[in-house]
């Protein structure tokens, strides 16, 4: 699953088809996210929408994710640096890559 490489956290696989992503306590996110793999292809719109806010530059993260198997679905980035990119994993599940907190001035 592409998300195991996208998040770069500690990853546990408690049983086949389930990927548990656990963040270090220093990261202000939920302590884990579970992803379950299904053999059936995607047939409807995603029921959950995932947005990634990288630690570094958005465009660098987009290129990294494209390099590990994601595809660009829609490019909503604007010349002034605002916007986001919509990507999909190899199974067609869409997710967005937002600007980092630093790029947003946070």
Secondary structure, DSSP 8 states (H G I E B T S, - for coil): -HHHHHS-SEEE-SSTTEEEEE--TTSSS-SEEEEE--SS---S--SS-EEEE-SS-HHHHHHHHHHTT-EEEEE---TTS---EEEE-TT--EEEEE--HHHHT-
